[in-house]
């Protein structure tokens, strides 16, 4: 007999269930399900984005930004525009349409559509029915002369098939969108799917999720890749990129690349994820968040305190007032509480946590610490986790599934039939399985609406460029209206507003889960 229990927190935590962490935009190798039914194109992106309101005719920076098409020169500083010529076509006479936005991203839409169906966030099945300021000078190596050997990528697993779909190897190369370029530099961020970008001298990778590294493979030969040390190890290990192209940059250390000061800061997203701070010789400063979860410790980053940011490239995955979810710590405590309560009733329970290739480690690590048990993962995942160089995690891994009740599986394996079959392989040891999908409980590695607001009000940038949920003009203008409201608030009022908001959230999150 199969029992199904929804372990999502009470409705009071939000107006509606939270979407899949990443909203379908942050797709990862092992992710095979999301909350709700989502129609996807052959690139794994939503075939129809939400919102169809008529775009506002009011002029704003965001309208100018997206109307530029693939020509980013009009957004550069005046001094830079006088010294540079854009080789990209400009289409400022037309308003951007949703279909065209996918084209400038480099995606070719297809008539073939897939459906991804969701399940409960937690499932139970039972057989019984019951900062330093160190300075470094970084110079690109002789990367232009390196030749690469071709190779045929294995398609034995769904994970590899999805990775190949995002790699861009089978698509025609498109022009790199202007918003992936850092104005006044020859740098791009997370722009690997466009092949060799004309004029680009340095390719930055914010973190190792496939919608950001898409295009990287063992054939990469277009230029140096700058990333965090952990991300660099994963790029070499999982994608077989020639190590001569990989230039790891330590966190909290100022590096000088082509005359630009570059500093990586902890992004609080997945292991190795970085906020990338660029400081140009003309005193213009840009902060690219990649994917991140804003938190109060970021407001102690000396670089952000002492230097004003002119343009902020912001992860806007949850830039909507309805997304106000609890802190990571509150959610982890909730998961541990559910696990302990269930084990009191069904002692022979196998606990399963769904995870991406990287990400969600804190969920199963919290359970491991609370129960004092080891963590079982297959050989390929253990190899990746060992690369983190986290002794607290590495020491808890084991190689035999029967030696522990805590297992980590790909997110795509958290389906009823798959879990039942998996339980049968341990039928002599376990009679039930408790499965957590960390995208169902509100465990997010992206910022909530209030966290975005607090971060923007702390940083107070001159301009904000949203990087997620920009599929139509109405969404973009709505986000810009939020940004204007956040930045228009008086600095005298901010502390009061912040304390009231935190008091409300703390009150709500103390009620998480059944008593």
C-alpha positions as CSV (number, residue, x, y, z in Angstrom):
1,X,0.0,0.0,0.0
2,X,1.4,3.4,-0.9
3,X,0.9,6.4,1.3
4,X,1.3,9.9,0.0
5,X,1.8,12.9,2.3
6,X,2.4,16.5,1.3
7,X,5.1,17.9,3.5
8,X,4.8,21.4,2.3
9,X,4.5,24.0,5.0
10,X,1.0,25.5,5.8
11,X,-0.6,27.9,3.3
12,X,0.2,30.8,5.6
13,X,3.7,30.8,4.4
14,X,2.7,32.2,1.0
15,X,-0.3,32.8,-1.2
16,X,0.4,29.7,-3.3
17,X,2.9,26.9,-3.5
18,X,6.4,28.0,-4.4
19,X,7.5,27.2,-7.9
20,X,10.3,24.8,-8.7
21,X,13.6,26.4,-7.4
22,X,14.8,27.9,-10.6
23,X,11.4,28.4,-12.2
24,X,12.4,26.2,-15.1
25,X,15.1,28.7,-15.9
26,X,17.7,27.3,-13.6
27,X,17.7,23.8,-15.0
28,X,20.2,21.4,-13.7
29,X,21.5,18.0,-14.9
30,X,19.5,15.8,-12.7
31,X,16.3,17.9,-12.5
32,X,13.5,16.0,-14.1
33,X,10.4,17.5,-12.4
34,X,8.9,20.8,-11.4
35,X,6.0,22.1,-9.5
36,X,2.9,22.3,-11.8
37,X,2.7,21.2,-15.4
38,X,5.1,23.1,-17.6
39,X,5.2,23.0,-21.4
40,X,8.8,23.0,-22.5
41,X,10.4,23.5,-25.9
42,X,13.3,21.3,-27.1
43,X,15.8,23.5,-25.3
44,X,14.2,22.9,-21.9
45,X,12.8,26.4,-21.6
46,X,9.1,27.2,-21.1
47,X,7.3,27.4,-24.5
48,X,5.1,30.1,-23.1
49,X,6.1,32.5,-20.4
50,X,3.6,34.0,-18.0
51,X,2.0,37.4,-18.5
52,X,0.4,38.9,-21.6
53,X,-0.4,42.4,-20.5
54,X,0.1,45.2,-22.9
55,X,3.5,46.7,-22.3
56,X,3.7,50.1,-20.9
57,X,4.7,52.9,-23.3
58,X,6.4,54.7,-20.5
59,X,10.1,55.2,-21.2
60,X,12.5,53.7,-18.7
61,X,16.0,52.2,-18.6
62,X,14.6,48.7,-18.9
63,X,12.6,49.7,-22.1
64,X,15.8,51.2,-23.6
65,X,17.7,48.2,-22.5
66,X,15.6,45.6,-24.2
67,X,14.8,47.7,-27.2
68,X,18.6,47.8,-28.1
69,X,18.3,44.2,-29.4
70,X,21.8,42.8,-29.6
71,X,23.5,46.2,-29.7
72,X,24.8,47.1,-26.3
73,X,26.9,50.1,-27.4
74,X,24.1,52.5,-26.7
75,X,24.2,51.6,-23.0
76,X,28.0,52.2,-22.7
77,X,29.5,55.3,-21.2
78,X,29.9,58.2,-23.6
79,X,33.7,57.9,-23.6
80,X,33.5,54.3,-24.5
81,X,31.0,54.9,-27.3
82,X,33.3,57.3,-29.0
83,X,36.1,54.8,-29.0
84,X,34.3,51.6,-30.0
85,X,32.3,50.4,-32.9
86,X,29.6,47.7,-32.6
87,X,29.6,44.8,-35.1
88,X,26.2,43.7,-34.0
89,X,23.0,44.7,-35.7
90,X,20.8,47.3,-34.0
91,X,17.0,47.1,-34.0
92,X,15.9,50.0,-31.9
93,X,12.9,50.8,-34.1
94,X,10.8,47.9,-32.8
95,X,9.6,46.9,-29.5
96,X,10.9,43.5,-28.4
97,X,8.5,40.6,-28.6
98,X,8.6,37.5,-26.6
99,X,9.5,35.3,-29.5
100,X,12.4,37.6,-30.5
101,X,13.8,37.6,-27.0
102,X,14.4,33.9,-27.3
103,X,16.2,34.5,-30.6
104,X,18.6,37.0,-29.1
105,X,19.3,34.6,-26.3
106,X,20.4,32.2,-29.0
107,X,17.5,29.7,-28.8
108,X,15.6,28.3,-31.7
109,X,12.1,27.4,-30.8
110,X,10.6,24.1,-32.0
111,X,7.1,22.7,-32.5
112,X,8.1,19.7,-30.4
113,X,6.9,20.3,-26.9
114,X,7.4,18.1,-23.8
115,X,5.4,18.1,-20.6
116,X,6.9,17.9,-17.2
117,X,4.5,16.8,-14.5
118,X,5.0,17.3,-10.8
119,X,4.3,15.3,-7.7
120,X,4.1,16.0,-4.0
121,X,7.0,17.6,-2.3
122,X,7.4,14.7,0.1
123,X,6.3,11.1,-0.5
124,X,6.0,8.1,1.8
125,X,5.7,4.6,0.5
126,X,5.2,1.6,2.8
127,X,5.0,-2.1,2.2
128,X,3.0,-2.4,5.4
129,X,0.5,0.4,4.8
130,X,1.4,2.3,7.8
131,X,38.1,38.4,3.5
132,X,41.4,39.2,2.7
133,X,42.5,42.1,0.4
134,X,45.3,40.1,-1.3
135,X,46.1,41.4,-4.8
136,X,47.0,39.2,-7.7
137,X,47.8,40.0,-11.3
138,X,46.2,37.5,-13.7
139,X,47.3,37.2,-17.3
140,X,45.6,35.0,-19.9
141,X,47.8,32.2,-21.2
142,X,48.5,31.3,-24.8
143,X,45.0,30.0,-25.2
144,X,44.6,30.9,-28.8
145,X,47.0,28.3,-30.0
146,X,45.6,25.3,-28.1
147,X,44.0,22.6,-30.4
148,X,41.2,20.4,-29.1
149,X,40.4,16.7,-29.8
150,X,36.9,15.9,-30.8
151,X,34.9,13.4,-28.8
152,X,31.5,11.7,-28.9
153,X,29.4,12.4,-25.9
154,X,27.7,9.4,-24.3
155,X,23.9,9.5,-24.1
156,X,23.4,6.5,-21.8
157,X,21.6,8.6,-19.2
158,X,18.9,11.3,-19.2
159,X,21.4,13.5,-17.4
160,X,23.9,13.4,-20.2
161,X,21.2,13.9,-22.8
162,X,20.0,17.1,-21.1
163,X,23.6,18.3,-20.7
164,X,24.1,17.8,-24.5
165,X,20.9,19.7,-25.2
166,X,22.2,22.7,-23.2
167,X,25.7,22.5,-24.6
168,X,24.8,24.2,-27.9
169,X,27.0,21.8,-29.9
170,X,24.2,20.9,-32.3
171,X,22.9,24.5,-32.9
172,X,24.0,27.2,-35.2
173,X,26.0,29.9,-33.4
174,X,24.0,33.1,-32.6
175,X,25.3,36.5,-31.7
176,X,25.9,37.0,-28.0
177,X,23.2,39.2,-26.4
178,X,24.5,42.5,-25.2
179,X,23.3,41.9,-21.6
180,X,25.8,39.1,-21.2
181,X,28.6,41.6,-22.0
182,X,30.1,43.9,-19.4
183,X,30.1,47.4,-20.8
184,X,33.5,49.1,-21.2
185,X,35.3,45.7,-21.1
186,X,35.9,42.7,-23.4
187,X,34.3,40.4,-20.9
188,X,31.2,38.2,-21.0
189,X,29.4,36.4,-18.2
190,X,27.8,32.9,-18.7
191,X,27.9,33.3,-22.4
192,X,29.4,30.0,-23.5
193,X,26.6,28.8,-25.8
194,X,27.5,31.5,-28.3
195,X,30.8,30.0,-29.2
196,X,33.6,32.5,-30.0
197,X,32.3,35.9,-29.1
198,X,33.9,38.5,-31.3
199,X,36.1,40.8,-29.2
200,X,35.8,38.8,-26.0
201,X,39.1,38.3,-24.2
202,X,37.7,36.6,-21.0
203,X,34.7,34.3,-20.4
204,X,33.4,34.4,-16.8
205,X,31.4,31.5,-15.4
206,X,29.3,32.4,-12.3
207,X,28.6,28.8,-11.2
208,X,28.3,25.2,-12.3
209,X,24.6,24.9,-13.4
210,X,24.0,23.9,-16.9
211,X,21.9,26.9,-17.9
212,X,25.0,29.0,-17.2
213,X,27.8,26.7,-18.4
214,X,25.8,25.6,-21.5
215,X,28.2,25.5,-24.5
216,X,31.2,24.3,-22.6
217,X,32.6,20.9,-23.6
218,X,35.9,19.2,-24.3
219,X,35.9,21.0,-27.6
220,X,36.1,24.5,-26.0
221,X,38.9,26.5,-27.6
222,X,37.5,30.1,-27.7
223,X,39.3,31.7,-24.7
224,X,40.2,31.7,-21.0
225,X,37.4,30.7,-18.5
226,X,37.5,32.6,-15.2
227,X,35.6,31.0,-12.4
228,X,35.9,30.0,-8.7
229,X,38.3,27.1,-7.9
230,X,35.5,24.7,-7.2
231,X,33.7,25.6,-10.3
232,X,36.9,25.1,-12.3
233,X,37.4,21.6,-10.9
234,X,33.9,20.7,-11.9
235,X,34.3,22.1,-15.4
236,X,37.4,20.0,-15.9
237,X,36.0,16.9,-14.2
238,X,32.5,16.8,-15.6
239,X,32.9,18.5,-19.0
240,X,36.5,17.5,-19.8
241,X,37.5,21.1,-20.7
242,X,41.2,21.5,-21.3
243,X,42.7,22.8,-18.0
244,X,44.8,25.3,-19.9
245,X,41.7,27.3,-20.5
246,X,40.5,27.3,-16.8
247,X,41.7,30.2,-14.7
248,X,40.4,29.8,-11.1
249,X,40.1,33.0,-9.1
250,X,40.1,32.9,-5.3
251,X,37.2,34.5,-3.4
252,X,37.6,37.8,-1.7
253,X,40.8,38.6,-3.6
254,X,41.3,41.4,-6.1
255,X,42.5,40.1,-9.5
256,X,43.5,42.4,-12.4
257,X,42.4,41.1,-15.8
258,X,43.0,43.3,-18.9
259,X,43.3,46.3,-16.7
260,X,40.0,45.6,-14.9
261,X,39.8,44.8,-11.2
262,X,37.7,41.6,-10.7
263,X,36.7,40.2,-7.3
264,X,34.6,37.1,-6.6
265,X,32.3,37.1,-3.6
266,X,30.3,34.3,-2.0
267,X,26.8,34.0,-3.7
268,X,25.0,31.8,-1.2
269,X,23.6,29.7,-4.1
270,X,25.3,26.4,-4.9
271,X,28.9,25.3,-4.0
272,X,31.4,27.5,-5.9
273,X,28.8,30.1,-7.0
274,X,30.1,33.7,-7.1
275,X,29.0,37.3,-7.3
276,X,31.3,38.9,-9.7
277,X,32.4,42.5,-9.1
278,X,34.1,44.5,-11.9
279,X,35.8,47.8,-11.2
280,X,36.9,49.6,-14.3
281,X,39.7,52.2,-14.7
282,X,37.1,54.9,-15.3
283,X,35.7,54.2,-11.8
284,X,32.6,52.5,-13.2
285,X,31.6,49.4,-11.1
286,X,29.4,46.5,-12.1
287,X,28.1,43.7,-9.9
288,X,26.8,40.5,-11.6
289,X,25.0,38.2,-9.2
290,X,24.8,35.2,-11.4
291,X,22.3,33.1,-9.3
292,X,22.3,34.0,-5.6
293,X,20.4,34.1,-2.4
294,X,20.8,37.5,-0.8
295,X,21.4,37.4,3.0
296,X,22.4,39.9,5.7
297,X,26.1,38.8,5.8
298,X,26.4,40.2,2.2
299,X,25.8,43.6,3.6
300,X,29.1,43.2,5.5
301,X,31.2,42.7,2.3
302,X,33.7,45.5,2.5
303,X,33.8,45.9,-1.2
304,X,30.1,46.5,-1.4
305,X,30.2,48.9,1.6
306,X,33.1,51.0,0.4
307,X,32.4,51.3,-3.4
308,X,29.2,52.3,-5.1
309,X,27.8,49.9,-7.7
310,X,26.7,51.7,-10.9
311,X,25.0,48.8,-12.6
312,X,23.6,45.7,-10.9
313,X,22.9,42.5,-13.0
314,X,20.3,40.9,-10.7
315,X,19.0,37.4,-10.3
316,X,15.2,38.1,-10.3
317,X,13.9,34.5,-10.1
318,X,11.5,35.4,-7.3
319,X,11.0,39.1,-7.9
320,X,7.4,39.1,-7.0
321,X,5.7,40.0,-3.7
322,X,4.0,36.7,-3.4
323,X,7.3,34.9,-2.9
324,X,8.1,35.4,0.8
325,X,9.5,32.2,2.1
326,X,11.4,31.3,5.2
327,X,15.1,31.2,5.7
328,X,17.2,28.2,4.8
329,X,17.8,27.4,8.5
330,X,14.0,27.4,9.2
331,X,13.4,25.0,6.3
332,X,16.2,22.7,7.3
333,X,14.9,22.5,10.8
334,X,11.5,21.6,9.4
335,X,12.9,18.8,7.2
336,X,14.8,17.4,10.2
337,X,11.6,17.5,12.3
338,X,9.5,15.7,9.7
339,X,12.2,13.0,9.4
340,X,12.5,12.4,13.1
341,X,8.7,12.3,13.6
342,X,8.3,9.8,10.7
343,X,11.1,7.5,12.0
344,X,9.4,7.3,15.4
345,X,6.4,5.7,13.7
346,X,8.2,3.7,11.0
347,X,11.7,2.8,12.2
348,X,12.5,0.8,9.0
349,X,12.2,3.8,6.8
350,X,14.6,4.7,4.0
351,X,15.1,8.5,3.7
352,X,15.7,9.8,0.2
353,X,16.7,13.4,-0.7
354,X,16.5,14.5,-4.3
355,X,19.3,16.6,-5.6
356,X,20.8,18.2,-8.7
357,X,24.3,17.4,-9.8
358,X,25.3,20.1,-7.4
359,X,23.0,22.0,-5.1
360,X,20.8,21.0,-2.1
361,X,23.7,19.5,-0.2
362,X,22.7,21.4,2.9
363,X,19.4,19.4,3.0
364,X,20.9,15.9,3.3
365,X,23.8,17.2,5.3
366,X,21.4,18.6,7.9
367,X,19.6,15.2,8.1
368,X,22.9,13.4,8.4
369,X,24.0,15.5,11.3
370,X,20.7,15.4,13.1
371,X,20.4,11.6,12.9
372,X,24.1,10.7,13.1
373,X,24.0,8.6,10.0
374,X,26.2,8.4,6.8
375,X,25.1,9.6,3.4
376,X,25.0,7.2,0.5
377,X,25.4,8.5,-3.1
378,X,26.4,6.7,-6.3
379,X,30.0,6.9,-7.5
380,X,29.6,9.8,-9.9
381,X,27.9,12.0,-7.3
382,X,30.5,11.0,-4.7
383,X,33.2,12.1,-7.1
384,X,31.6,15.5,-7.5
385,X,31.0,15.9,-3.7
386,X,34.6,15.0,-3.0
387,X,35.7,17.8,-5.3
388,X,34.1,20.3,-3.0
389,X,36.9,19.7,-0.5
390,X,34.4,19.9,2.4
391,X,35.6,17.6,5.1
392,X,32.3,17.9,6.9
393,X,30.6,16.4,3.9
394,X,33.3,14.1,2.6
395,X,33.7,12.3,6.0
396,X,29.9,11.5,6.0
397,X,29.8,9.8,2.6
398,X,29.6,6.0,2.3
399,X,29.9,3.6,-0.6
400,X,27.4,0.9,0.4
401,X,23.7,1.7,0.3
402,X,22.7,-0.9,2.9
403,X,25.0,0.7,5.5
404,X,22.8,3.8,6.0
405,X,19.2,4.9,5.9
406,X,20.0,8.2,4.1
407,X,20.3,8.1,0.3
408,X,20.7,10.9,-2.3
409,X,19.1,10.4,-5.7
410,X,18.7,12.5,-8.8
411,X,15.7,14.7,-8.7
412,X,14.2,12.8,-11.6
413,X,14.1,9.6,-9.5
414,X,11.6,11.1,-7.1
415,X,8.6,9.5,-8.8
416,X,6.2,7.0,-7.2
417,X,7.1,4.1,-9.5
418,X,10.8,4.8,-9.3
419,X,10.8,5.1,-5.5
420,X,8.8,1.8,-5.2
421,X,11.3,0.0,-7.4
422,X,14.2,1.5,-5.4
423,X,12.7,0.4,-2.1
424,X,12.4,-3.2,-3.4
425,X,16.2,-3.4,-3.8
426,X,16.4,-2.9,0.0
427,X,13.3,-4.9,1.0
428,X,15.2,-6.9,3.6
429,X,16.2,-3.8,5.4
430,X,13.5,-1.1,4.8
431,X,9.7,-1.3,4.6
432,X,9.0,2.3,3.7
433,X,10.6,5.3,2.0
434,X,10.4,8.9,2.9
435,X,11.4,11.1,0.0
436,X,12.1,14.9,0.1
437,X,12.1,17.0,-3.0
438,X,13.9,20.2,-1.9
439,X,12.0,22.2,-4.4
440,X,8.7,21.3,-2.8
441,X,9.4,22.4,0.7
442,X,10.4,26.1,0.3
443,X,14.1,25.5,0.4
444,X,15.4,27.9,-2.2
445,X,18.8,28.9,-3.4
446,X,17.5,32.0,-4.9
447,X,16.5,35.2,-3.1
448,X,12.9,35.8,-2.0
449,X,11.2,39.1,-2.9
450,X,12.0,40.6,0.5
451,X,15.6,39.5,0.4
452,X,16.0,41.1,-3.1
453,X,14.5,44.3,-1.8
454,X,16.8,44.4,1.3
455,X,19.8,43.8,-0.9
456,X,18.9,46.5,-3.5
457,X,18.2,49.0,-0.7
458,X,21.5,48.2,0.8
459,X,23.4,48.4,-2.5
460,X,21.5,51.3,-4.0
461,X,22.8,50.9,-7.5
462,X,22.3,53.5,-10.3
463,X,20.7,51.0,-12.6
464,X,19.4,47.4,-12.3
465,X,19.3,44.9,-15.1
466,X,17.0,41.9,-14.3
467,X,18.3,38.6,-15.7
468,X,15.4,36.1,-15.0
469,X,11.7,36.2,-15.9
470,X,12.2,38.8,-18.7
471,X,10.1,37.0,-21.3
472,X,7.8,40.0,-22.0
473,X,7.7,43.7,-21.6
474,X,5.0,43.6,-18.9
475,X,7.2,41.5,-16.6
476,X,10.2,43.7,-17.2
477,X,8.3,46.9,-16.5
478,X,6.7,45.4,-13.3
479,X,10.1,44.5,-12.0
480,X,11.4,48.0,-12.8
481,X,8.5,49.4,-10.9
482,X,9.6,47.4,-7.9
483,X,13.1,48.6,-8.3
484,X,12.0,52.3,-8.4
485,X,9.9,51.8,-5.3
486,X,12.7,50.2,-3.4
487,X,15.2,52.9,-4.3
488,X,12.8,55.8,-3.7
489,X,12.3,54.9,0.0
490,X,14.0,57.3,2.4
491,X,17.1,55.9,4.1
492,X,15.6,57.0,7.4
493,X,12.5,54.8,6.9
494,X,14.5,51.7,5.7
495,X,15.5,50.3,9.1
496,X,11.9,50.5,10.4
497,X,10.5,48.8,7.3
498,X,13.1,46.1,7.5
499,X,12.4,45.3,11.1
500,X,8.7,45.1,10.5
501,X,9.2,42.8,7.6
502,X,11.6,40.5,9.5
503,X,9.3,40.4,12.5
504,X,6.4,39.3,10.3
505,X,8.5,36.6,8.6
506,X,9.9,35.3,11.9
507,X,6.4,35.0,13.3
508,X,5.2,33.1,10.3
509,X,8.2,30.7,10.1
510,X,8.0,29.7,13.7
511,X,4.7,28.0,12.7
512,X,6.2,25.8,10.0
513,X,5.0,22.2,9.9
514,X,2.4,20.4,12.0
515,X,2.7,20.4,15.7
